[in-house]
Amino acid sequence: MNTLIAYHGKKSVKTKYVNRVKAHAKADEIIKGTYWQNGKGCAVGCTIEGSEHERYETELGIPRLLARLEDGIFEGLPNERAMKFPLQFLEAVNVGVDLSSVFPKFMFWLLGDKKDGVLKYAKTDAQKKAIKRVIALYKNKIAGKEVTQEDWRKARSAAYAAAADADAYDAAAAAYAAAADADAADAAYAAAYAAAAAAAYAAYAAYAAAAAQQQARIKQADKLLELIKECN
């Protein structure tokens, strides 16, 4: 696969999409729960004026997995922060950078951070083991070591089994996660996303209260922006 370059290396592309999102924000056209309809939409919808995450790659030079992260985080943020997040996301991306390292680093943090990682919310030893397995794969990915599709598939299966072993909520969440990114361009990353999401959903069952879920999303939004800005 060819390396994606943010905004295809053109300041004019960044300006186009930043101005578009600013206009939608000013017109109060950024909304939750709808990709793009009647001139209104979510973070992704108001950026590409459509619903296809892969268009982030062709139009903006931004990996679709980051579009999916932006999408999911946006929907869970408190409304005031959510309305600001699409513009924050676009402005954080430097023109001409390679953003391929952001997703692995984000998932490594999401699962394993000592303060905010979901590992500490695991309910069973099996869940802890499964999450640590995924964390190890992301650590290898970040370090540039080879991680095969078979490695990801095994990790995904282990995360699914660990989640399903807990209760019906976890089983349903893991089943969803297993198919969450089936259309990703990179099959290994698709499996990676599913494995990490399965473990994360299981662990985040601890975040039952809506307020706690929103606080978790705020931390995720801040971390994603931080990792994006680090790319130079």
C-alpha atoms as one frame of an Amber mdcrd trajectory, in Angstrom:
protein
   0.000   0.000   0.000   1.105   3.518  -0.741   1.733   5.734   2.274  -0.984
   8.314   2.771   0.204  11.884   3.109  -2.044  14.210   5.079  -3.981  16.610
   2.877  -1.974  15.137   0.000   0.756  17.587   0.917  -1.326  20.609  -0.059
  -2.228  23.442   2.291  -5.132  24.288  -0.018  -6.745  20.907   0.720  -6.553
  21.496   4.465  -7.978  24.986   4.044 -10.896  23.627   1.992 -12.030  21.134
   4.620 -11.307  23.357   7.614 -13.418  26.110   6.061 -16.174  23.623   5.228
 -16.419  22.388   8.816 -16.264  25.934  10.153 -19.206  26.847   7.922 -21.232
  23.855   9.093 -20.455  24.701  12.712 -21.461  28.347  12.265 -24.731  27.244
  10.655 -25.406  24.785  13.502 -25.362  21.885  11.046 -23.118  19.519  13.037
 -25.369  16.942  14.700 -25.116  13.519  16.288 -26.698  10.316  15.046 -26.746
  11.103  11.302 -23.905  10.887   8.825 -25.226  13.310   6.228 -28.791  14.356
   5.517 -30.413  17.611   4.409 -27.179  19.541   4.735 -26.496  18.364   8.296
 -24.325  15.600   9.691 -21.873  14.244  12.212 -18.132  14.856  12.403 -17.420
  12.667   9.390 -20.557  13.763   7.540 -19.816  17.473   7.788 -16.209  16.905
   6.759 -16.816  14.959   3.540 -20.543  15.749   3.170 -21.191  12.037   2.961
 -20.868   8.825   4.962 -17.982   6.872   3.446 -15.014   6.747   5.832 -12.688
   5.704   3.001 -13.131   9.147   1.434 -10.876  10.510   4.179  -8.084   8.677
   2.376  -8.891   9.772  -1.184  -9.882  13.340  -0.360  -7.845  14.254   2.727
  -4.979  11.747   2.809  -6.056  10.691   6.317  -6.341   6.961   7.214  -9.939
   5.767   7.393  -9.273   4.207  10.796  -8.718   7.707  12.161 -12.005   8.732
  10.580 -13.660   5.869  12.450 -12.030   6.938  15.703 -13.131  10.525  15.152
 -16.635   9.271  14.407 -16.933   7.084  17.508 -15.411   9.620  19.883 -17.585
  12.427  18.520 -20.801  10.525  19.180 -19.857   9.901  22.820 -18.652  13.390
  23.737 -20.740  15.902  25.662 -22.568  18.050  23.107 -20.573  21.233  23.687
 -17.235  19.486  23.133 -18.605  17.314  20.336 -19.514  20.335  18.230 -15.922
  21.597  18.464 -14.230  18.248  17.864 -14.485  17.957  14.029 -12.635  21.250
  13.571 -10.101  20.379  16.285  -9.423  17.116  14.485  -8.760  18.738  11.106
  -6.681  21.571  12.540  -4.508  19.128  14.499  -3.357  17.398  11.310  -0.189
  18.902   9.858   0.005  19.121   6.082   2.179  16.458   4.457   2.651  14.133
   7.445   2.280  10.358   7.638  -0.428   9.530  10.186  -0.098   5.743  10.026
   1.426   5.535  13.516  -1.486   7.293  15.229  -3.967   4.413  15.303  -1.582
   1.837  16.842  -0.379   4.343  19.421  -3.932   5.310  20.307  -5.024   1.704
  20.776  -1.905   0.937  22.814  -2.793   3.842  25.102  -6.502   3.003  25.199
  -5.853  -0.521  26.351  -2.713  -0.259  28.422  -2.271   3.208  29.913  -1.687
   2.866  33.665  -4.032   5.720  34.533  -6.708   5.631  31.854  -6.268   2.302
  30.062  -9.147  -0.165  30.002  -6.985  -3.016  31.304  -7.707  -2.019  34.886
 -11.449  -2.411  34.229 -11.176  -6.018  33.082 -13.531  -8.272  35.028 -11.766
 -11.612  34.763  -8.272 -13.031  34.438  -9.198 -14.207  30.947 -10.066 -10.646
  29.937  -6.817  -9.315  31.394  -4.824 -11.920  29.502  -6.645 -11.204  26.246
  -6.195  -7.443  26.551  -2.502  -7.809  27.397  -2.127  -9.960  24.288  -3.521
  -7.197  22.122  -1.369  -4.609  23.895   1.740  -6.665  23.114   0.835  -6.796
  19.424   0.385  -3.041  19.263   3.700  -2.547  21.046   5.359  -4.665  18.370
   3.540  -2.763  15.623   4.720   0.576  16.979   8.288  -0.746  17.234   8.200
  -1.762  13.574   8.237  -5.489  14.265   6.295  -7.880  12.069   2.772  -8.663
  13.232   0.924 -11.105  10.996  -2.768 -11.314  10.195  -2.785 -14.642  12.006
  -1.458 -12.905  15.143  -4.345 -10.436  14.974  -6.936 -13.132  14.290  -5.819
 -15.140  17.306  -5.872 -12.054  19.507  -9.332 -11.148  18.260 -10.618 -14.655
  18.995  -9.154 -14.580  22.486 -10.690 -11.164  23.192 -14.056 -12.339  21.903
 -13.967 -15.477  24.037 -12.932 -13.535  27.126 -15.698 -10.996  26.647 -18.341
 -13.611  25.915 -17.347 -15.493  29.045 -18.415 -12.610  31.280 -22.056 -11.820
  30.482 -24.500 -11.122  27.674 -23.587  -7.439  27.404 -19.934  -8.226  26.848
 -20.739 -10.979  24.374 -22.903  -8.665  22.288 -20.280  -5.911  22.382 -17.517
  -8.281  21.331 -19.624  -9.685  18.506 -20.158  -6.156  17.242 -16.476  -5.320
  17.552 -15.443  -8.408  15.601 -17.128  -6.982  12.513 -16.608  -3.319  13.306
 -14.084  -2.558  10.590 -14.455  -5.337   8.054 -14.030  -2.970   5.119 -10.663
  -1.553   6.220  -8.083  -1.410   3.478  -5.579  -3.355   5.553  -6.997  -6.700
   6.694  -4.495  -6.953   9.537  -5.600  -3.591  10.876  -9.230  -4.637  10.523
  -8.556  -7.624  12.746  -6.509  -5.414  15.061  -9.345  -2.952  15.450 -11.802
  -5.753  16.157  -9.542  -7.395  18.713  -8.808  -4.178  20.545 -12.414  -3.032
  20.394 -13.667  -6.369  21.709 -11.372  -6.102  24.693 -12.151  -2.432  25.167
 -15.901  -2.879  25.056 -15.689  -5.676  27.577 -13.566  -3.632  29.952 -15.568
  -0.446  29.485 -18.626  -2.173  30.908 -17.362  -0.560  34.126 -18.289   2.775
  32.587 -22.011   2.227  33.079 -22.911   5.791  33.963 -23.365   8.213  31.070
 -21.249  10.878  32.780 -18.346   8.464  33.174 -18.635   7.431  29.521 -18.459
  11.069  28.472 -15.383  11.669  30.605 -13.743   8.652  28.993 -14.537  10.056
  25.545 -13.082  13.440  26.477  -9.825  11.743  27.456  -9.877   9.786  24.200
 -10.477  12.950  22.183  -7.589  14.726  23.897  -5.254  11.763  23.378  -6.139
  11.382  19.716  -5.465  15.071  19.078  -2.189  14.841  20.995  -0.965  11.900
  18.904  -2.013  13.559  15.652  -0.169  16.779  16.525   2.983  14.801  17.293
   3.249  13.752  13.636   5.649  16.101  11.880
